[in-house]
């Protein structure tokens, strides 16, 4: 019989440059119509996001990336080559910062497997190899790079780690999600894409999954998709970075689907919402969290960890769910929890989890 797998600890890291309000100012300047601007201001104020962090540094004069001397200055935004050059350097650095934060909490021991999730950049050799080399991991460490899955990639990474440990009880799996979403600002004047871009920030989170009985026990994973929804969330690789398309229809579609018994059961691993005492929901946006809360009739307090991460960091794509789990791992104990994330597809993926008690 397979052994249980446990998420022993989590470490998180964000860059030091808060760009949220500067980017709102940039977005406002793109909107020419006065009525549209009022609507944008109202929606931005209701985003429930206070901070978003970027690897793009302040300018020599202390400005943001959208300042006159910033990375995004000028009529033509930087090409994909320049953005990927920054990713190749900054993603490993931020990822290692998260791993260092993890190691400060829990001894890593000898890592046997390294699973990395990232959808905001590509480089070869991959950041898994770059980071493994910088950390001095064994050259025989088994690596897996989960790319371009988007916001639910943390589920795929932790699910893979669980499978590894259950098949090899001696495995020590280092899991890392690192995303640099602010490298992909796009020129736009419509409200929907501007609001979508103004949700995303940079962040990294690292976890250790082993058979050691400590932290969260990782339960059965689950996955489902909404039919005829593949155009609602997607990334397009362009000559000017990766263009994120996040339709304003997403919250309503999620809410409607969660009112359907079959989809709700598939999106919670068959658990009854009222029996779940710990919800780690990917903080994809205030309206998405509202949709989950309302559709499943959850108490407002139960999504506090997700809303707190959204306020402090925005949506960091795959890293976001790990940040939520990190807050929940600090307590109180979870007896029957569900981790749930939505992403391109439109897919819902997750797993059950519970706190280890003595």
C-alpha positions in Angstrom: 0.0 0.0 0.0 1.5 3.4 -0.9 2.7 5.6 1.9 1.2 9.0 2.6 3.0 12.2 1.2 3.3 15.3 3.3 4.0 18.9 2.4 6.4 19.5 5.3 7.0 23.3 4.9 6.8 26.2 2.5 9.0 29.2 1.9 8.0 32.3 -0.1 9.7 35.3 -1.7 8.8 38.4 -3.6 10.9 41.1 -5.2 11.3 44.4 -3.4 9.7 46.8 -5.9 6.0 47.5 -5.3 4.6 48.6 -8.7 0.8 48.3 -8.1 -0.1 52.0 -7.9 2.3 53.1 -10.6 0.8 50.5 -13.0 -2.7 51.8 -12.2 -1.5 55.2 -13.2 -0.1 53.9 -16.4 -3.3 52.1 -17.2 -5.5 55.2 -16.6 -3.4 57.1 -19.1 -4.3 54.5 -21.8 -8.0 55.2 -21.5 -9.3 58.2 -23.6 -13.0 57.9 -22.9 -14.1 59.7 -19.7 -17.0 57.2 -19.0 -14.7 54.2 -19.5 -12.1 55.8 -17.2 -14.7 56.2 -14.4 -15.6 52.5 -14.8 -12.0 51.5 -14.7 -11.4 53.6 -11.5 -14.3 51.9 -9.9 -13.2 48.4 -10.8 -9.6 49.1 -9.8 -10.7 50.4 -6.4 -12.7 47.2 -5.9 -9.8 44.8 -6.9 -8.9 44.2 -3.2 -5.3 44.4 -4.2 -3.0 46.7 -2.2 0.5 45.6 -3.5 2.1 43.8 -6.4 5.8 43.3 -6.6 8.1 43.2 -9.7 11.6 42.0 -10.5 11.9 45.1 -12.7 13.9 47.5 -10.5 13.3 51.2 -9.8 14.8 53.5 -12.4 17.9 55.6 -11.6 15.6 58.4 -10.6 13.5 56.2 -8.4 10.6 55.7 -10.8 8.7 52.6 -11.8 9.0 50.4 -14.9 6.3 52.6 -16.6 8.1 55.8 -15.8 9.7 57.9 -18.6 13.0 56.2 -18.0 11.6 52.8 -17.1 11.6 49.4 -18.8 8.3 50.1 -20.4 9.0 53.7 -21.5 8.3 54.7 -25.1 5.6 54.0 -27.6 6.9 50.5 -28.5 7.1 48.2 -25.5 10.1 45.9 -25.2 10.3 42.7 -27.4 10.1 39.2 -26.1 13.9 38.8 -26.4 14.5 41.5 -23.8 11.8 40.2 -21.5 13.2 36.6 -21.6 16.7 37.9 -20.9 15.4 39.3 -17.6 13.5 36.1 -16.9 16.6 34.0 -17.4 18.4 36.0 -14.7 15.7 37.0 -12.3 13.6 33.8 -12.2 16.4 31.6 -10.7 17.4 34.4 -8.3 13.8 34.8 -7.0 13.3 31.0 -6.9 16.4 30.5 -4.8 15.2 33.2 -2.4 12.1 31.1 -1.9 14.1 28.0 -1.4 16.3 29.8 1.1 13.2 30.8 3.0 12.0 27.2 3.0 15.4 25.9 4.2 15.3 28.4 7.1 12.1 26.8 8.3 12.8 23.1 7.7 15.9 21.1 6.8 15.9 20.1 3.2 18.2 17.1 3.5 19.3 15.4 0.4 17.0 16.3 -2.4 16.2 13.4 -4.8 13.7 15.2 -7.1 13.1 18.8 -8.2 9.8 19.9 -9.7 9.6 23.4 -11.0 6.5 25.2 -12.3 6.6 28.4 -14.3 4.6 29.9 -17.2 6.0 33.4 -17.5 9.3 32.6 -19.3 11.4 30.0 -21.0 15.1 29.4 -21.3 17.3 26.4 -22.1 18.9 25.0 -20.1 15.8 25.4 -18.0 15.6 27.3 -14.8 15.3 23.8 -13.1 18.9 23.1 -14.2 20.1 26.6 -13.5 18.8 26.5 -9.9 19.9 23.0 -9.3 23.4 23.9 -10.3 23.5 27.1 -8.2 22.1 25.1 -5.2 24.8 22.4 -5.6 22.1 19.7 -5.9 23.4 16.3 -7.0 23.8 16.0 -10.8 21.7 12.8 -10.5 18.7 14.7 -9.1 15.5 14.0 -11.1 14.1 17.2 -12.5 10.7 18.1 -14.0 9.8 21.4 -15.5 6.0 22.1 -15.6 5.6 24.9 -18.1 2.7 27.1 -19.4 -0.1 25.5 -17.3 -0.8 28.8 -15.7 -2.5 29.4 -12.3 -3.2 25.8 -11.5 0.4 24.6 -12.1 1.0 24.5 -8.4 -1.6 21.7 -8.2 0.2 19.8 -10.9 3.6 20.3 -9.3 2.4 19.2 -5.8 0.4 16.3 -7.3 3.5 15.1 -9.1 5.5 15.3 -5.9 2.8 13.3 -4.1 2.9 10.6 -6.7 6.7 10.4 -6.5 6.7 10.0 -2.7 4.0 7.4 -2.7 6.0 5.3 -5.2 9.3 6.0 -3.5 9.0 6.6 0.2 12.6 7.7 0.5 12.2 10.5 -2.0 12.6 14.1 -0.9 11.0 16.3 -3.5 11.7 20.0 -3.7 8.8 21.8 -5.4 9.2 25.4 -6.7 6.7 27.8 -8.4 8.3 31.0 -9.7 6.4 33.5 -11.9 7.5 36.9 -13.3 4.1 38.1 -14.6 5.2 41.8 -14.7 7.5 41.1 -17.6 4.5 40.8 -19.8 2.8 44.2 -19.7 0.9 44.8 -23.0 -0.2 47.9 -24.8 -4.0 48.2 -24.5 -6.7 50.8 -24.2 -9.7 48.5 -23.5 -10.8 48.1 -19.9 -10.9 44.3 -19.8 -7.3 43.6 -20.7 -6.1 46.5 -18.6 -7.9 45.2 -15.5 -6.5 41.7 -16.2 -2.9 42.9 -16.4 -3.4 45.0 -13.2 -4.0 41.8 -11.2 -0.6 40.1 -11.8 2.6 40.3 -9.8 5.8 38.4 -9.4 6.5 35.8 -6.7 8.1 32.4 -5.9 7.2 29.7 -3.4 9.1 26.5 -2.5 7.9 23.4 -0.7 9.3 20.2 0.5 7.3 17.0 0.0 8.4 13.8 1.7 7.0 10.8 3.6 8.0 12.4 6.9 4.8 12.9 8.9 4.9 16.7 9.3 2.9 19.6 7.9 0.0 18.9 5.6 -0.9 15.4 4.4 -1.6 15.7 0.7 -4.8 13.9 -0.2 -6.4 12.7 -3.4 -6.0 15.1 -6.4 -8.9 16.0 -8.7 -9.4 17.8 -12.0 -12.2 18.9 -14.3 -12.9 21.4 -17.1 -15.7 23.6 -18.2 -16.9 22.8 -21.7 -16.7 25.5 -24.4 -14.6 27.7 -22.2 -11.1 27.4 -23.6 -11.1 31.0 -24.9 -11.8 32.5 -21.5 -8.3 32.2 -20.0 -5.3 31.9 -22.3 -1.7 33.1 -23.0 -0.6 34.1 -26.5 3.1 34.3 -27.2 3.7 37.5 -29.1 6.7 39.5 -30.3 6.0 41.8 -27.3 6.0 39.2 -24.6 3.2 36.9 -23.5 -0.3 38.4 -23.8 -2.6 37.2 -21.0 -6.3 37.0 -21.9 -8.6 36.8 -18.8 -12.2 37.3 -19.8 -14.5 39.2 -17.5 -16.9 36.3 -18.0 -14.7 33.9 -15.9 -16.2 34.6 -12.4 -19.8 34.2 -13.7 -18.9 31.0 -15.5 -17.2 29.6 -12.4 -20.2 30.6 -10.2 -22.7 29.0 -12.6 -20.7 25.8 -12.8 -20.3 25.5 -9.1 -24.1 25.6 -8.8 -24.2 22.4 -10.8 -23.9 19.4 -8.5 -21.7 17.4 -10.9 -19.2 20.2 -11.5 -19.2 21.2 -7.8 -18.4 17.6 -6.7 -15.7 17.3 -9.3 -14.2 20.7 -8.3 -14.0 19.7 -4.6 -13.0 16.1 -5.0 -16.4 15.0 -4.0 -16.4 16.8 -0.6 -19.4 18.5 0.7 -18.6 22.3 1.0 -20.0 22.5 4.5 -17.7 19.7 5.7 -14.6 21.4 4.6 -12.9 23.5 7.3 -9.9 24.7 5.2 -10.2 26.3 1.8 -7.0 27.2 -0.1 -8.4 28.8 -3.2 -6.1 30.4 -5.8 -6.4 34.1 -5.4 -7.0 34.8 -9.1 -9.0 38.0 -8.3 -11.6 39.3 -5.9 -14.5 38.4 -8.2 -13.3 34.8 -8.5 -13.0 34.4 -4.8 -16.4 36.0 -4.4 -17.8 33.6 -7.0 -16.5 30.6 -5.1 -17.7 31.9 -1.7 -21.2 32.6 -2.9 -21.7 29.6 -5.1 -20.6 27.2 -2.3 -22.2 29.2 0.5 -19.0 29.5 2.4 -18.6 31.8 5.4 -16.6 34.9 4.5 -13.8 34.2 7.0 -12.9 30.8 5.5 -11.2 32.5 2.5 -9.2 34.8 4.7 -5.9 33.3 3.6 -6.7 33.6 -0.1 -7.9 37.2 0.3 -4.9 38.2 2.3 -2.5 36.9 -0.3 -4.5 38.7 -3.0 -4.2 42.0 -1.0 -0.5 41.7 -0.3 0.8 40.3 -3.6 -1.9 40.2 -6.3 -2.2 37.2 -8.6 1.2 35.5 -9.0 0.0 32.8 -11.3 1.2 29.3 -10.1 2.9 30.7 -7.0 -0.3 32.1 -5.6 -1.8 28.9 -4.3 1.5 28.0 -2.5 1.4 31.4 -0.8 -2.1 30.6 0.4 -1.1 27.2 1.7 1.9 28.8 3.5 -0.5 31.0 5.4 -2.7 28.1 6.3 0.2 25.9 7.3 1.0 28.4 10.1 -2.4 27.4 11.7 -5.0 26.8 12.9 -5.1 23.1 12.1 -7.1 21.9 9.1 -9.1 18.7 9.5 -10.5 18.4 6.0 -9.1 20.9 3.5 -9.4 21.5 -0.2 -6.9 23.3 -2.4 -8.5 24.6 -5.6 -7.2 26.6 -8.5 -8.7 27.7 -11.9 -6.7 28.3 -15.1 -6.5 27.9 -18.9 -9.0 25.5 -20.2 -11.1 26.6 -18.3 -9.9 24.0 -15.8 -10.4 23.5 -12.1 -7.7 21.4 -10.4 -7.0 20.7 -6.8 -6.4 18.2 -4.0 -7.5 17.4 -0.5 -5.2 18.1 2.5 -5.2 18.0 6.3 -2.9 19.0 9.1 -0.8 16.4 10.8 -1.8 16.2 14.5 0.1 14.5 17.2 
